[in-house]
Each structure stands twice: as structure tokens, then as C-alpha cells.
Amino acid sequence: MIFKVNYQETKLRNPKREDTEALYLEAESEVAARELVEQNTPYNIEFVQQIDGKYLEYEKTSADFKLVEFN
């Protein structure tokens, strides 16, 4: 499954909507996606959402769409 993770780059500042970034990754579940990001980045996760169907196709048209792989 593909997940879109909205996050702030640091946990040290209060979140600001204008600074929200997104990354896309493949994981077994929403919990697994959250764990991958928490273990491999310093990001402050705001929201994790499974994307599929037409929404996934729409996201793929974005220049920013790239699946992130953590080792």
C-alpha cells in the first residue's frame, strides 16, 4: 500500500501549516508507515493517509511524487 505522510521537518518548533511537507512510501499498514518515518527521520508527523485509486493517480502527476525507501 502507498501512504502519504504529512510532516514538519523538526519536532523543536510548533507546527505551521505553511511548513508542512509530504512524502510517499510503501508499507504494510498505517502503523508500519508511521514507524518507518519515526525510526528513520527527525520529522514531526502530522498525518498518515493511505492513498489509492484516482487519488494515487492524481498524486503521481505531481512533480514532487517520489516513493521514499528507508534502508
N, C-alpha and C positions, 0 to 999 in steps of 0.2 A: 504494500500500500504506500501511497505517496502522501506525505504530510507537509503542510505549510506551517512554519514556526515563526511567529512574530516575536521580536525581541528588542531589547535595548542592549547596547554594547557593553555596558557596565552596570554592576549592582550598586555602585557607590553613589550615584545620583538618583534623584527622583525621576521617574519615567515622564517623558514628554512625547506626546503624540507625534510631533514633528520629527523626532529622532528614531521612531520605530523603523526597524529593518525587518526583512523577511528572508528566510532560507527554506529550501525544499530538500527533503530527504526521504529515503525509503526505509521503512521499519515495519515490524510485525503488528504494532499497536500504537495507540497514542501514548501510552505509558512508556513503551520502549523508545519512542521518538524523543520524548522529554528526557529520559535517562541518557540517551546518546548525546544530546546537546549539553546537558548539565555536566557530564563527565569530561567532555572534550573542549568546552569553551568557558569563558568567564561571563557569558551573557546572562541577562536577566530576562527570563522567558515570560512573555505576556500571555500568549495564546498558542495552542497547538490545534490544528484542524486538518482532518483527513480531506483530501481533495480527489475527486474522480469525475468521470463523465465529462460533460460540457464545461464544467468549471476547470478541470485539469487542462482540457484543450485550450481554454481561454488563457490560462496562466502560461502555457507553453509558448504562446505568441509574444509574451513579454521578453524584452532583451535581457532582463535580469534573471530569467528562469534558468537554473542550473542545479542539478542534483548534487548535494554535498555528500561526500563519503568520508566517514571517520575511520581511521585505522584501528 
